[in-house]
Structures are given as structure tokens and as C-alpha cells.
């Protein structure tokens, strides 16, 4: 009888959040298939190569979503150190014999049957651990010695694990996410302004170093991409051509021209430009609205949960999705310099899709513990 009452009291998840996530994954599967067909035929003589891998990742991600949707998120608070330790270890494994260099960067681990990108694990592991840390230090967050300095050490170490992989875009994404969590937790405003100045100086250092000349070339190309359209500005220019030719309604699904080897890896870092070309402004707007819907529901969940750890964890997950989506869309519209950032749930990438869907599962479980309107 007691068990029946417990089951009866179990609240439903936020259906709107779940629906927005599933729709984004569905759109991603379709667009990965469309944008990857030419490269699949050229490199593997199989136009379904990338689609098959994306479907497998989607299925595993759905299992992860359903599991964490029914897994009490409060247990993650107790396991936060273990989760963070494992994610950090995965990042260090790239320097072991398991680490492999692809496309000029050492960011992958070869598991034999597939490759694994540890940066995605580091992002989620850092969010869980940082949420636990901030919840435990809630009375000392505004202090320098017990709040700000330990928080900066965690942020610096987490971001450093990704920066050593020569991935500045993902480093900025994670730093922005953790800073959002720190701000919501109640950091002192004077500390915030100091950190913003310090972060700006570090960014300049990451760009002006002699070993980072390629980053300076990207900034130069960003300022006038058409002046460098055959070199560093190539991707930005081709992306703008794709978005411009799509018009209001698009050329039609599967009818993109830029995916025929004009945009490198159009199914990944520039998939939003193919969405704009094939589905037009209305299709692009639909994707943006789905992300806004997901972020809005995530914010509602964070605001309505009584548990501080749950609030900060929800804040971290929503901030990560929002920041990474914003950077991706800004890159393909040439609003910021080009950087390799995928579009969550939509771009090709098994590791990213599985971790992001699992993260949404955690967010859905948090929604079970709120008085949120789930309609």
C-alpha cells in the first residue's frame, strides 16, 4: 500500500521540455542525413554512413535520457566527486596511447570500436561537481577565500582540461556555463567584474600568442570574410551563401548546393547553414524557437525547484545548451569568428548527442520535484 502511494505521488516530467528535445533530435537526424550524403558517398561509398551512426547515437541517447529521467538527481550530489574525477581522467587519456589526433587536433580517445570525445564528459561532469560545490558552500560564496578562489580553481582546472586539447571554443562555452552557475549561486559583484577583466586578458593572451597565429587569422577573416574568401574566410563566406540562397522557404529538403564540398563537414560545425539553405528562414526560425522553448522550460525548472543543488544543476545544463547554441548560430551567420562548435542535439556527433540527451534526462528528473505547470 505504501509503495502504491509513493508511485502515485511521483510527478510527471515537463512534457514541453521533452517534446522540444525530441523534435530537435529528429530534425538533427534528418539534416545530418541530408548534409552528409555527398561526403558519405565520396569517402565511404555509402550515403547512409553518417545517418546510421547518428541513429545509433540517438537510440543510446534516448536510453540515457529515459534512465536519468527516472534516476533521482539528488544521488548525483553524493556521486559528484567520482563523476568529476572520471570525466577529468577521460580528458587526460588523450595524452595516453589511446589518444588520437584527427583533423589537426588531439581531442579523441580510440576505444577500438569507436572514438570518444572527452570534452563532452568534462562539460557535464564539471557542471555536476560545481553545482555540488556551490550548494555546499552557499554561506561562503560571496567570500574571497572560501568562495571565489576555490570556485576559480575548479573553473580553471575544468576549462584547462579542454584548453590543452586546443579547443578554445569549447573552453569559452564551459567557462561561460560555470560562471553563470557561480553568478546564480550568489557571487560578489565586485569579484564578477574582476573576473570579467581577467577573462578578457586571458582571451587576448590565447589569441596573441605566437603559437596561435591561426586564431588571429580567423579574427582578421571575420572582420572582412569576403576579402579572405579563398583562405580563412572560406567557411564563413560559403555559410552566408547558403543562408542567403535559402530565402524564406528554402531550396527544399536535400537540395542544398553548399553541402557538395563547399562547406567542410556541413553536417557538423555548420549544420545550421544547411538548415537555412534547405528549409529557409522559416525552418531556421523553427529550430531557434525550439531552443528558446527548451531554455525557457529549463529556466522555469531552475526557478521552481526548492533544492539549491537542483537549481544550480538545472542552471548549468540550461546555460550549456544556450551558450553553445548561441555560439554555433553566431558562427554560421558570421557574427563572431569561426570556431568549431556543434549545435546541440542537431549536429552530427555521437558523444555530444548522448551526453546532451542524458543531461536533458537529468533536467527532466529535476522537473519531477517542482510544482511546475507541465502542460
Buried (B, 14 or more C-beta within 10 A) or exposed (E): EEEEEEEEEEEEBBEBBBBBBBBBBEBBBBBBBBBBBBBBEEEEEEBBBBBEBBBBBBEBBBBBBBEBBEBEBBEBBEEBEEBBEEBBBBBEBBEEEBBEEEEEEBBBBBEEEEBBBBBBBBBBBBBBBBBBBBBEBBEBBBBEEEBBEBBBEBBBEBBEBBBBBBBBBBBBBBBBBBBBBBBBBBBBEEBBEEBEEEBEEBBEEBBEEEEBEEBBBBEBBBEEBEEBBEEBBBBBBBBBBBBEBBEEEBBEEEEBBBBEEBBEBBBBBBBBBBBBBBBBBEBBEBBBEBBEBBBBBBBBBBEBBEBBBBBBBBBBBBBBBBBBBBBBBBBBBBEBBBBBBBBBBBBBBBBBBBBBBBBBBBBBBBBBBBEBEBE
